[in-house]
């Protein structure tokens, strides 16, 4: 494949003169000496804490109200809006500080695409999980009786579904989310379509909303290992722990597929790499 063919294959998506930013360092040891790195960790911790606090409180409130009135509470639609709306708000608030990941699956996908370093990815995941634990802990502290009675907001596979179905739902749901993240934050797209104002947190929040509508009846909708882990730690019941692997394996597989699809098919990174290899041979 010659240079002309490579250019033609990539031109439709990327625009003519755009140059990709350099990939992040694989290890990223230099991050440890930067205040901006620790500021980003704090932002991820607080954002995930707030995310779990608001969303789990919404779930508990809905279950407590619907227990006495079938038409009471916000309903599944309201729960989906709570999750999607909080992601919209928090990504908007933290995107300029940490990138607004708020989800280990998103961080994992961006790491595979060389958008963040290994150290940053691991530390983001730790901060997100700790924030999730603290957020759910606040819900339990404020509403302990309701929290224990109505399931603690923990993700569990619903009755009537097998583990394969739950895993598939988590894979597809996370793919939708991470694919949206890549598309909404793609610098090539922003350069090509600079005349079209795009507020990246909006489609990301909508993706979370839509996935919740589809998968709440199956798994309660994880698509975020920190969200599932934080709820399981505080609720601490056997069923939540037995199903926990679904909410890690599924999202990580979905994120990996989304990263590959966006980077090597839509962005034609494989074609460019092959063309570079042949031109140097």
C-alpha positions as CSV (number, residue, x, y, z in Angstrom):
1,X,0.0,0.0,0.0
2,X,1.5,3.3,-1.1
3,X,1.4,6.7,0.7
4,X,-1.4,7.9,-1.6
5,X,-3.6,5.0,-0.6
6,X,-2.9,5.5,3.1
7,X,-3.8,9.2,2.7
8,X,-7.0,8.4,0.9
9,X,-8.0,5.7,3.5
10,X,-7.5,8.2,6.3
11,X,-8.6,11.4,4.7
12,X,-12.4,10.9,5.0
13,X,-12.3,10.6,8.7
14,X,-9.4,12.8,9.8
15,X,-9.2,15.8,7.6
16,X,-6.3,16.7,5.4
17,X,-3.5,18.3,7.4
18,X,-4.3,17.2,10.9
19,X,-1.4,15.5,12.9
20,X,-2.1,13.2,15.8
21,X,-0.9,14.2,19.2
22,X,2.0,12.0,20.4
23,X,0.9,8.9,22.5
24,X,1.3,9.0,26.2
25,X,4.4,7.4,27.8
26,X,3.7,3.8,28.5
27,X,4.9,3.8,32.1
28,X,4.6,7.6,32.8
29,X,7.0,7.8,35.7
30,X,7.3,11.5,35.2
31,X,3.7,11.9,36.3
32,X,4.7,11.2,39.9
33,X,6.6,14.5,40.1
34,X,3.7,16.7,38.9
35,X,1.1,18.4,41.1
36,X,-1.3,18.2,38.1
37,X,-1.2,14.4,38.5
38,X,-2.3,14.5,42.1
39,X,-4.9,17.2,41.4
40,X,-6.3,14.9,38.8
41,X,-6.5,12.0,41.3
42,X,-8.3,14.2,43.8
43,X,-10.8,15.2,41.0
44,X,-11.4,11.6,40.1
45,X,-11.9,10.6,43.7
46,X,-14.4,13.4,44.4
47,X,-16.3,13.0,41.1
48,X,-16.8,9.3,41.7
49,X,-17.8,9.9,45.3
50,X,-20.5,12.4,44.2
51,X,-21.6,10.1,41.3
52,X,-22.2,7.1,43.7
53,X,-23.8,9.3,46.4
54,X,-26.4,10.8,44.1
55,X,-27.2,7.7,42.0
56,X,-27.3,5.2,44.8
57,X,-29.4,7.5,46.9
58,X,-31.8,7.8,43.9
59,X,-32.0,4.0,43.6
60,X,-32.7,3.6,47.3
61,X,-35.3,6.4,47.3
62,X,-37.1,4.9,44.3
63,X,-37.3,1.5,45.9
64,X,-38.5,2.8,49.3
65,X,-41.3,4.9,47.6
66,X,-42.4,2.2,45.2
67,X,-42.7,-0.3,48.0
68,X,-45.8,1.5,49.3
69,X,-47.0,3.0,46.0
70,X,-46.4,1.3,42.7
71,X,-46.6,4.7,40.9
72,X,-44.3,6.4,43.5
73,X,-40.7,7.5,43.0
74,X,-38.9,8.4,39.9
75,X,-39.2,5.0,38.2
76,X,-36.5,3.3,36.0
77,X,-36.6,6.3,33.7
78,X,-35.7,8.6,36.5
79,X,-32.9,6.3,37.7
80,X,-31.4,6.2,34.2
81,X,-31.6,10.0,34.1
82,X,-29.8,10.2,37.4
83,X,-26.9,8.2,36.2
84,X,-26.7,9.9,32.8
85,X,-27.2,13.3,34.2
86,X,-24.5,12.9,36.9
87,X,-22.0,11.7,34.3
88,X,-22.8,14.8,32.1
89,X,-22.3,17.1,35.1
90,X,-19.2,15.5,36.5
91,X,-17.5,15.0,33.1
92,X,-18.2,18.7,32.4
93,X,-16.7,19.7,35.7
94,X,-13.6,17.5,35.7
95,X,-12.7,17.1,32.0
96,X,-10.2,19.9,32.1
97,X,-8.5,18.6,35.2
98,X,-8.4,14.8,35.0
99,X,-10.1,14.1,31.7
100,X,-13.3,13.2,33.5
101,X,-13.0,9.4,33.4
102,X,-15.0,8.5,36.6
103,X,-14.9,4.9,35.4
104,X,-12.1,2.3,35.4
105,X,-13.4,0.9,32.1
106,X,-13.1,4.3,30.4
107,X,-9.6,4.7,31.9
108,X,-8.7,1.2,30.7
109,X,-9.9,1.9,27.1
110,X,-7.9,5.2,27.0
111,X,-4.8,3.4,28.3
112,X,-5.1,0.8,25.5
113,X,-5.3,3.7,23.0
114,X,-2.2,5.2,24.6
115,X,-4.1,8.3,25.8
116,X,-2.9,7.9,29.4
117,X,0.1,6.2,30.9
118,X,0.1,3.0,32.9
119,X,0.8,4.7,36.2
120,X,-2.0,7.3,35.6
121,X,-4.4,4.6,34.6
122,X,-3.8,2.4,37.7
123,X,-3.9,5.4,40.1
124,X,-7.1,6.7,38.5
125,X,-8.7,3.3,39.0
126,X,-7.7,3.3,42.7
127,X,-9.0,6.8,43.2
128,X,-12.3,5.9,41.4
129,X,-12.8,2.8,43.6
130,X,-12.0,4.6,46.8
131,X,-14.4,7.4,45.8
132,X,-17.1,4.9,45.0
133,X,-16.7,3.3,48.4
134,X,-16.9,6.6,50.2
135,X,-19.9,7.8,48.2
136,X,-21.9,4.6,49.0
137,X,-20.7,4.8,52.6
138,X,-22.3,8.3,52.9
139,X,-25.6,6.9,51.5
140,X,-25.5,4.2,54.2
141,X,-24.6,6.6,56.9
142,X,-27.5,8.9,56.1
143,X,-30.2,6.3,55.4
144,X,-29.0,3.1,57.0
145,X,-32.4,1.4,57.5
146,X,-33.5,2.1,53.9
147,X,-30.1,1.2,52.6
148,X,-30.0,-2.3,54.1
149,X,-33.7,-3.0,53.3
150,X,-33.6,-2.0,49.7
151,X,-30.4,-3.6,48.4
152,X,-27.8,-0.9,48.9
153,X,-27.8,0.0,45.2
154,X,-25.6,-3.1,44.6
155,X,-25.3,-4.6,41.1
156,X,-26.6,-8.1,40.9
157,X,-27.7,-10.4,38.1
158,X,-31.5,-10.4,38.0
159,X,-33.5,-13.6,38.4
160,X,-34.2,-15.3,35.1
161,X,-31.0,-14.3,33.5
162,X,-27.8,-16.5,33.3
163,X,-24.3,-15.2,33.8
164,X,-23.6,-15.3,30.1
165,X,-26.5,-12.9,29.4
166,X,-25.3,-10.6,32.2
167,X,-21.8,-10.6,30.9
168,X,-22.9,-9.9,27.3
169,X,-25.1,-7.0,28.6
170,X,-22.1,-5.5,30.4
171,X,-19.8,-5.9,27.4
172,X,-22.2,-4.3,24.9
173,X,-23.3,-1.5,27.3
174,X,-19.7,-0.6,28.1
175,X,-18.8,-0.7,24.4
176,X,-21.5,1.9,23.7
177,X,-20.2,4.1,26.5
178,X,-16.5,3.9,25.7
179,X,-17.1,4.2,21.9
180,X,-19.0,7.4,22.7
181,X,-16.2,8.7,24.8
182,X,-13.7,8.1,22.0
183,X,-15.9,9.7,19.4
184,X,-16.9,12.7,21.5
185,X,-13.3,13.6,22.5
186,X,-11.6,12.7,19.2
187,X,-9.2,15.7,18.5
188,X,-9.4,14.9,14.7
189,X,-13.1,15.2,14.8
190,X,-12.9,18.5,16.6
191,X,-10.3,19.8,14.1
192,X,-12.4,18.7,11.1
193,X,-15.7,19.8,12.4
194,X,-14.6,22.9,14.3
195,X,-17.6,24.8,12.9
196,X,-19.9,22.5,14.7
197,X,-19.9,23.1,18.5
198,X,-19.8,19.8,20.4
199,X,-20.2,19.6,24.1
200,X,-18.5,16.2,24.8
201,X,-20.1,15.5,28.2
202,X,-23.6,15.6,26.6
203,X,-23.3,12.5,24.3
204,X,-21.4,10.7,27.0
205,X,-24.1,11.3,29.5
206,X,-26.8,10.3,27.0
207,X,-24.9,7.1,26.3
208,X,-25.0,6.2,30.0
209,X,-28.7,7.1,30.1
210,X,-29.6,4.9,27.1
211,X,-27.5,1.9,28.4
212,X,-29.3,2.1,31.8
213,X,-32.7,2.0,30.1
214,X,-31.7,-1.2,28.3
215,X,-29.8,-3.1,31.0
216,X,-31.3,-2.1,34.4
217,X,-33.7,-5.1,34.2
218,X,-30.7,-7.5,33.6
219,X,-27.8,-6.5,35.8
220,X,-28.9,-3.2,37.4
221,X,-26.4,-1.7,34.9
222,X,-22.8,-1.7,35.9
223,X,-20.7,-0.5,32.9
224,X,-18.5,1.0,35.6
225,X,-16.4,-1.4,37.8
226,X,-15.9,1.3,40.5
227,X,-19.7,1.8,40.8
228,X,-20.3,-1.9,41.2
229,X,-17.3,-2.4,43.5
230,X,-18.1,0.5,45.9
231,X,-21.7,-0.7,46.3
232,X,-20.6,-4.3,46.9
233,X,-18.0,-3.3,49.5
234,X,-20.5,-1.3,51.6
235,X,-23.5,-3.6,51.1
236,X,-21.3,-6.7,51.6
237,X,-23.8,-9.5,50.8
238,X,-23.0,-12.8,49.1
239,X,-25.0,-12.3,46.0
240,X,-23.3,-9.0,45.2
241,X,-19.9,-10.6,45.6
242,X,-20.8,-13.7,43.6
243,X,-21.7,-11.6,40.6
244,X,-18.9,-9.1,41.0
245,X,-16.7,-10.6,38.4
246,X,-19.3,-9.8,35.7
247,X,-19.0,-6.1,36.5
248,X,-15.2,-6.1,36.0
249,X,-14.7,-8.6,33.1
250,X,-17.6,-7.3,31.0
251,X,-16.7,-3.6,31.2
252,X,-13.0,-4.2,30.5
253,X,-13.8,-6.4,27.5
254,X,-16.3,-3.8,26.2
255,X,-13.8,-1.0,26.7
256,X,-11.0,-3.0,24.9
257,X,-13.3,-3.7,21.9
258,X,-14.3,0.0,21.7
259,X,-10.7,1.1,21.8
260,X,-9.7,-1.3,19.0
261,X,-12.7,-0.4,16.9
262,X,-12.2,3.3,17.2
263,X,-8.4,3.4,16.9
264,X,-7.7,0.7,14.3
265,X,-10.9,0.6,12.2
266,X,-12.5,4.1,12.3
267,X,-9.2,5.9,12.7
268,X,-7.4,3.5,10.4
269,X,-4.4,3.4,12.7
270,X,-3.6,-0.1,11.4
271,X,-3.6,1.1,7.7
272,X,-1.3,4.0,8.6
273,X,1.0,1.7,10.5
274,X,1.1,-0.8,7.6
275,X,1.8,2.0,5.1
276,X,4.6,3.4,7.2
277,X,6.1,-0.1,7.5
278,X,6.0,-0.7,3.8
279,X,7.4,2.7,2.9
280,X,10.4,2.1,5.1
281,X,11.0,-1.4,3.8
